[in-house]
Amino acid sequence: MNKTLLAACCAMLAAGPAAQANEADPGQALSKPCAVCHGPDGNSASAEFPKIAGQHHDYIAKALRDYKSGARKNPIMAPQAANLTPRDIEDLAAYYSKQKGLTTRY
């Protein structure tokens, strides 16, 4: 019994880095409703909706938390963010921040 438990724990620890390497994958699955306005990879084809691909992770996460809490007002985004969990927000931020899109010029 103890050997089985030890083997299971070792397997979970070994899988840890691999799971972290694919951190953006859950965000991609969660992004399907976002694609309607922001495009499938966050590069909106319409000037009416912002391009979020390549945006900073922290910015995306804060914006989603603010839409969820009501600190940031938007009649479209508020209901979209309402049911997101903290993990969902992190996953979406990870996905969009890793997409090719926005560039910063100094």
HUBELQUI-V955242 format. One record per helix or strand. SS is the DSSP state (2 for helix, 1 for strand). FROM is the first residue (numbers start at 1). LEN is the number of residues. If there is no record, write none. Layout:
# HUBELQUI-V955242
<<SS FROM LEN> <SS FROM LEN>>
This chain:
# HUBELQUI-V955242
<<2 2 20> <2 24 7> <2 35 4> <2 57 13> <2 77 5> <2 86 12>>
